[in-house]
Amino acid sequence: MLTKVVLLAIPGVAPFEFGVVCEVFGIDRSDTGGPAFDFTIATADPGPVDTSLGFDMIIENGLEVAADADLIAVPAHRIENIDERFLQVIRDAEARGAWVLSVCSGAFALAQAGILEGRRATTHWMHADKLARRYPGTAVDPDVLFVEDRKVVTSAGTAAGIDAALHIVRKEHGAAATNVIARRMVVPPQRDGGQSQYIEQPVKAECADSFAAVAEWMLENLSENLTVDQLARKALMSSRTFARRFRADMGTTPAAWLNRQRLIRAQQLLEQTDLGLETIAQETGFGTAAVMRHHFVKVLQTSPQAYRRAFGERLAG
């Protein structure tokens, strides 16, 4: 289980992305049913570390504390002249099978360490071309919020780091624990990595309100066979207009968004109830346990039975 998290403070670190990791992993939320991590911040030379906004942070711990970390997190930083000592920490973590997370330009440290070779990755869309040019052995996807490839998670800028961090928490601690963190942070716990990084054109306020209402209705009716035509009627739009504007506003297609919500609801039921798989499949709109299993394996790389063994029993104990 993910327990020890070490955040690397590389010179030129971006305070917001640094703070994202601190917020997700650095706060004890056990009083409300969330996880408590052994969280440490480390740097190569303990003492003042400059930030991208011109002020210094005082970091007391050296990199030796990272030797047994379950997760090494690398926020955005100055991408030139990265100290080799940071790179070795990243290599060692990947070699022992620990999680490695980068936020925004933190992906450049992972790439320079060599662990993105042969992997899919992402970074902020403004840096994606540079990352792809410098490291042609990495398949850079500039459009998505985050990518997980064999326990190496790279994310786009700013808030996408929250999504990536919560993704790791969900994989290790389950949906219920992740929802506790998201609720305390007042952020959505369900944004999928495949959603778009940015919206091509601004969406009018009334459109956004319409989609919020439709999305809420979708969540309340997950067990139903919801179609784009039906949803479009609910939003008072044509099917084509609804599908186009939903993707622009929500960052993904109606079907993909709905499927993700069904998975999250199924995870919660597997963790918190003893309902049978067929019943859960019907309540979440998958229809049958076989269809639900297909989506679990495709998206979560595990079966519903294995997920319940991992997280249901943990809550029961």
C-alpha positions as CSV (number, residue, x, y, z in Angstrom):
1,M,0.0,0.0,0.0
2,L,1.1,3.6,-0.7
3,T,2.3,5.0,2.6
4,K,5.5,7.1,2.3
5,V,5.5,10.0,-0.1
6,V,8.6,12.2,-0.8
7,L,8.2,15.5,-2.7
8,L,11.3,16.7,-4.5
9,A,12.0,20.4,-4.2
10,I,14.1,21.1,-7.3
11,P,15.5,24.6,-7.7
12,G,13.1,26.9,-9.6
13,V,10.1,24.9,-8.3
14,A,6.7,26.3,-9.1
15,P,4.8,27.0,-5.8
16,F,1.3,26.0,-7.1
17,E,2.3,22.6,-8.4
18,F,4.4,22.1,-5.3
19,G,1.3,23.0,-3.2
20,V,-0.9,20.5,-5.1
21,V,1.3,17.6,-4.0
22,C,1.4,18.9,-0.4
23,E,-2.4,19.3,-0.3
24,V,-3.2,15.8,-1.6
25,F,-0.5,13.8,0.3
26,G,0.6,16.1,3.2
27,I,-2.6,16.4,5.2
28,D,-3.8,13.8,7.7
29,R,-7.5,13.2,6.8
30,S,-7.9,10.0,8.9
31,D,-10.5,11.8,11.1
32,T,-12.9,11.8,8.2
33,G,-12.1,8.4,6.8
34,G,-9.3,9.5,4.5
35,P,-5.7,8.3,4.3
36,A,-2.7,9.6,6.3
37,F,0.6,9.5,4.4
38,D,4.1,9.7,5.8
39,F,4.9,12.8,3.8
40,T,8.3,14.4,3.5
41,I,9.8,17.2,1.4
42,A,13.4,16.8,0.3
43,T,16.1,18.5,-1.7
44,A,19.7,17.9,-2.8
45,D,21.2,20.6,-0.6
46,P,19.0,21.3,2.5
47,G,18.4,24.9,3.2
48,P,17.0,27.7,0.9
49,V,15.5,26.5,-2.4
50,D,14.5,29.2,-4.9
51,T,11.1,29.1,-6.5
52,S,9.8,30.3,-9.9
53,L,8.1,33.3,-8.2
54,G,11.3,34.7,-6.7
55,F,11.0,33.7,-3.0
56,D,12.9,30.9,-1.3
57,M,11.6,27.9,0.7
58,I,13.6,26.4,3.5
59,I,13.8,22.6,3.0
60,E,15.3,20.7,5.9
61,N,15.6,17.2,4.5
62,G,18.2,15.8,2.2
63,L,17.5,13.2,-0.6
64,E,18.5,10.3,1.6
65,V,14.9,10.3,3.0
66,A,13.7,9.2,-0.5
67,A,15.5,5.8,-0.5
68,D,12.4,3.8,0.6
69,A,9.6,6.1,-0.6
70,D,6.5,4.5,-2.1
71,L,6.0,7.6,-4.2
72,I,8.4,10.2,-5.5
73,A,6.6,13.4,-6.7
74,V,8.2,16.0,-8.9
75,P,6.4,19.3,-9.4
76,A,7.1,21.9,-12.1
77,H,10.6,23.3,-11.9
78,R,13.3,25.0,-13.9
79,I,14.0,22.5,-16.6
80,E,17.6,23.3,-17.4
81,N,20.7,22.0,-15.4
82,I,18.8,19.6,-13.2
83,D,21.1,18.2,-10.4
84,E,22.1,14.6,-11.1
85,R,21.3,13.7,-7.5
86,F,17.6,14.4,-8.2
87,L,17.7,12.3,-11.3
88,Q,19.3,9.3,-9.4
89,V,16.5,9.4,-6.8
90,I,14.0,9.2,-9.7
91,R,15.8,6.3,-11.4
92,D,16.1,4.4,-8.1
93,A,12.4,4.9,-7.4
94,E,11.3,3.6,-10.8
95,A,13.8,0.7,-10.5
96,R,12.3,-0.6,-7.2
97,G,8.7,-0.3,-8.5
98,A,7.7,2.8,-6.6
99,W,5.2,5.3,-8.0
100,V,6.7,8.3,-9.7
101,L,4.5,11.4,-10.3
102,S,5.3,14.6,-12.2
103,V,3.3,17.7,-12.5
104,C,3.6,20.0,-15.5
105,S,7.2,20.6,-16.4
106,G,8.3,18.0,-13.8
107,A,8.1,15.6,-16.7
108,F,11.5,16.9,-17.9
109,A,13.2,15.6,-14.8
110,L,11.7,12.2,-15.4
111,A,12.7,12.3,-19.0
112,Q,16.2,13.4,-18.2
113,A,16.5,10.6,-15.7
114,G,15.7,8.2,-18.5
115,I,12.5,6.7,-17.1
116,L,10.2,8.0,-19.8
117,E,12.0,6.2,-22.6
118,G,9.6,3.8,-24.2
119,R,6.7,5.2,-22.1
120,R,3.7,7.4,-22.9
121,A,3.7,10.7,-21.1
122,T,2.3,14.2,-21.0
123,T,3.1,17.7,-19.7
124,H,1.6,21.1,-20.0
125,W,0.6,21.6,-23.7
126,M,2.9,24.6,-24.0
127,H,5.9,22.3,-23.2
128,A,4.8,19.2,-25.1
129,D,6.6,19.9,-28.3
130,K,9.9,20.6,-26.5
131,L,9.5,17.4,-24.5
132,A,8.8,15.4,-27.7
133,R,11.8,16.9,-29.5
134,R,14.3,16.4,-26.7
135,Y,13.1,12.8,-25.9
136,P,12.0,11.1,-29.1
137,G,11.8,7.8,-27.4
138,T,8.8,9.1,-25.3
139,A,5.3,9.1,-26.8
140,V,4.2,12.5,-25.7
141,D,0.4,13.2,-25.7
142,P,-0.2,16.9,-25.5
143,D,-4.0,16.8,-25.2
144,V,-4.7,14.8,-22.0
145,L,-4.8,15.7,-18.3
146,F,-2.5,12.9,-17.2
147,V,-1.0,9.6,-18.3
148,E,-0.1,6.5,-16.3
149,D,2.4,4.1,-17.8
150,R,3.6,1.3,-15.5
151,K,3.4,3.3,-12.3
152,V,4.9,6.5,-13.8
153,V,2.3,9.2,-13.9
154,T,2.9,12.4,-15.8
155,S,0.3,15.3,-15.7
156,A,-0.4,18.5,-17.5
157,G,-0.2,21.9,-15.8
158,T,-1.7,23.3,-12.6
159,A,-5.0,21.5,-11.6
160,A,-4.3,18.4,-13.7
161,G,-1.7,17.6,-11.0
162,I,-4.6,17.2,-8.6
163,D,-6.3,14.7,-11.0
164,A,-3.1,12.7,-11.4
165,A,-2.4,12.6,-7.6
166,L,-6.0,11.6,-6.9
167,H,-5.7,8.9,-9.6
168,I,-2.8,7.4,-7.6
169,V,-4.7,7.6,-4.4
170,R,-7.6,5.8,-6.0
171,K,-5.4,3.0,-7.4
172,E,-3.8,2.4,-3.9
173,H,-6.5,3.3,-1.4
174,G,-9.8,3.0,-3.4
175,A,-12.6,5.4,-4.4
176,A,-14.0,6.1,-0.9
177,A,-10.6,7.4,0.4
178,T,-10.1,9.5,-2.7
179,N,-13.5,11.0,-2.4
180,V,-12.7,12.1,1.2
181,I,-9.6,14.0,-0.1
182,A,-11.5,15.5,-3.1
183,R,-14.4,16.6,-0.8
184,R,-12.0,18.3,1.6
185,M,-10.3,20.0,-1.3
186,V,-13.6,20.9,-3.0
187,V,-12.6,19.4,-6.3
188,P,-14.2,16.8,-8.5
189,P,-12.9,13.3,-7.7
190,Q,-13.8,11.8,-11.1
191,R,-11.9,13.7,-13.9
192,D,-10.4,11.0,-16.1
193,G,-6.8,11.3,-17.5
194,G,-8.1,11.2,-21.1
195,Q,-10.0,14.5,-20.8
196,S,-8.7,17.4,-22.8
197,Q,-6.2,19.8,-21.3
198,Y,-7.9,22.9,-22.6
199,I,-11.1,24.1,-24.3
200,E,-10.7,25.5,-27.8
201,Q,-13.4,28.2,-27.4
202,P,-15.0,29.7,-24.3
203,V,-18.4,28.2,-23.4
204,K,-21.2,30.6,-22.6
205,A,-22.3,30.6,-19.0
206,E,-25.8,29.4,-19.9
207,C,-24.3,26.4,-21.7
208,A,-22.2,25.5,-18.8
209,D,-25.2,25.7,-16.5
210,S,-27.1,23.5,-18.8
211,F,-24.4,20.9,-18.8
212,A,-24.1,21.0,-15.0
213,A,-27.8,20.3,-14.7
214,V,-27.7,17.5,-17.3
215,A,-24.6,16.0,-15.6
216,E,-26.3,16.0,-12.3
217,W,-29.3,14.3,-13.8
218,M,-27.0,11.7,-15.4
219,L,-25.5,10.9,-12.0
220,E,-29.0,10.4,-10.6
221,N,-30.0,8.0,-13.4
222,L,-26.9,5.9,-13.9
223,S,-28.9,2.7,-14.0
224,E,-30.8,3.8,-17.0
225,N,-29.8,3.3,-20.7
226,L,-28.9,6.9,-21.4
227,T,-28.4,8.0,-25.0
228,V,-27.1,11.1,-26.6
229,D,-30.5,11.8,-28.1
230,Q,-32.1,11.6,-24.7
231,L,-29.5,13.8,-23.0
232,A,-29.7,16.3,-25.9
233,R,-33.5,16.6,-25.4
234,K,-32.9,17.2,-21.7
235,A,-30.5,20.0,-22.6
236,L,-32.9,21.4,-25.2
237,M,-30.3,20.9,-28.0
238,S,-29.9,18.9,-31.1
239,S,-27.9,15.7,-30.6
240,R,-25.0,17.0,-32.7
241,T,-24.9,20.3,-30.9
242,F,-25.1,18.6,-27.5
243,A,-22.3,16.2,-28.3
244,R,-20.0,18.9,-29.6
245,R,-20.7,21.4,-26.7
246,F,-20.5,18.7,-24.0
247,R,-17.0,17.7,-25.2
248,A,-16.0,21.4,-25.2
249,D,-17.4,22.1,-21.8
250,M,-16.6,18.8,-20.0
251,G,-13.4,17.8,-21.8
252,T,-14.6,14.4,-23.0
253,T,-17.5,12.8,-24.8
254,P,-20.9,12.1,-23.1
255,A,-20.4,8.4,-23.4
256,A,-16.8,8.5,-21.9
257,W,-18.0,10.8,-19.1
258,L,-20.9,8.6,-18.3
259,N,-18.8,5.4,-18.3
260,R,-16.4,7.0,-15.9
261,Q,-19.1,7.9,-13.5
262,R,-20.5,4.3,-13.7
263,L,-17.0,3.0,-12.8
264,I,-16.7,5.3,-9.8
265,R,-20.1,4.3,-8.5
266,A,-19.3,0.6,-9.0
267,Q,-16.1,1.1,-7.1
268,Q,-17.9,2.7,-4.2
269,L,-20.5,-0.1,-4.1
270,L,-17.8,-2.8,-4.2
271,E,-16.0,-1.0,-1.3
272,Q,-18.9,-0.2,0.9
273,T,-21.6,-2.9,0.3
274,D,-21.8,-6.7,-0.1
275,L,-24.1,-6.5,-3.1
276,G,-23.6,-9.1,-5.8
277,L,-21.8,-8.2,-9.0
278,E,-24.9,-8.6,-11.1
279,T,-26.8,-6.2,-8.8
280,I,-24.0,-3.6,-8.9
281,A,-23.8,-3.9,-12.7
282,Q,-27.5,-3.2,-13.0
283,E,-27.5,-0.3,-10.5
284,T,-24.6,1.4,-12.2
285,G,-25.9,1.0,-15.8
286,F,-23.5,-1.6,-17.0
287,G,-26.3,-4.1,-17.3
288,T,-24.4,-7.3,-16.7
289,A,-21.4,-8.3,-14.5
290,A,-19.5,-9.4,-17.7
291,V,-19.8,-5.9,-19.2
292,M,-18.8,-4.3,-15.9
293,R,-15.8,-6.6,-15.7
294,H,-14.8,-5.6,-19.2
295,H,-14.7,-1.9,-18.3
296,F,-12.9,-2.5,-15.0
297,V,-10.1,-4.5,-16.8
298,K,-9.9,-1.9,-19.6
299,V,-9.7,1.2,-17.4
300,L,-8.5,0.0,-14.0
301,Q,-6.5,-3.0,-15.1
302,T,-8.3,-5.2,-12.5
303,S,-11.5,-7.1,-12.1
304,P,-14.4,-6.2,-9.9
305,Q,-13.7,-9.3,-7.7
306,A,-10.1,-8.3,-7.3
307,Y,-11.0,-4.7,-6.6
308,R,-13.4,-5.8,-3.8
309,R,-10.8,-8.0,-2.3
310,A,-8.3,-5.2,-2.2
311,F,-10.6,-2.4,-0.9
312,G,-13.8,-3.9,0.5
313,E,-12.0,-6.1,3.0
314,R,-9.7,-3.2,4.0
315,L,-12.7,-1.1,5.0
316,A,-14.4,-4.0,6.7
317,G,-11.3,-4.5,8.9
